[in-house]
Amino acid sequence: MTLGHVRHMPVVLAGRLVGVVSERDLLRASLSNLSHHRSEERRAFLHVVEIESVMSSPPIVVSPDSSVAEAARIMAEKKIGCLPVVKEHHLEGMVTETDVLRFVASTESAR
């Protein structure tokens, strides 16, 4: 996640979306399990933690025909930073807070 500069990653098993893991999920796991350990030990923990134990599951999703407003509303209500876009149980993409903000900014500048 650090190398790719992403904050959320979909978790797919046998072609089906089963969850989403975020930087926040990983941070929460490392803090709750290693709050009294040094930073090197926390980093080592993140190398062996099983994603299934920290991912958000089942994922909250939208369909490709959902509106940007609907995605923004869901993210705000659920206090999440991304939504997988799913069509017929297959991951089509991810929409993030940044995507929504860029869309709003582009529509405002077009006015």
C-alpha positions, -999 to +999 in steps of 0.1 A: +000+000+000+028+024+008+047+017-024+016+021-045+004+052-026-030+037-020-051+037+012-076+010+004-072-024-013-099-048-023-096-084-011-107-109-037-110-147-033-117-169-063-128-139-083-153-126-058-149-095-036-148-106+000-136-075+018-116-043+018-085-035+038-075+000+046-045+017+061-068+025+090-076-012+095-039-021+096-031+008+119-059-002+143-047-039+143-011-029+150-020-004+177-044-027+195-020-057+194+013-039+198+007-007+217+035-014+241+061-025+215+087-006+195+080+006+160+102-021+145+082-048+162+049-031+149+062-032+114+073-068+117+037-076+130+022-061+099+043-084+077+027-115+093-009-104+101-036-122+081-056-098+061-088-117+069-084-107+105-083-070+098-103-064+066-138-050+066-162-077+055-187-079+040-177-049+019-201-020+014-204-017-024-220+003-052-229-007-087-215+009-119-248+028-124-247+044-090-244+082-090-215+101-075-239+117-051-251+082-039-215+070-034-206+102-015-237+098+007-228+062+015-192+070+023-203+099+046-229+078+064-207+048+069-176+069+075-156+050+050-130+062+024-138+040-005-165+019-022-158-011-044-178-009-076-193-044-082-213-058-111-226-093-110-204-102-080-172-091-098-151-061-089-151-035-116-132-008-097-130+014-066-143+049-060-126+069-033-131+101-014-105+116-036-124+105-068-155+122-055-137+154-045-120+156-080-154+151-096-170+179-076-140+202-082-142+195-120-179+202-121-175+234-101-147+247-124-169+239-155-196+264-142 
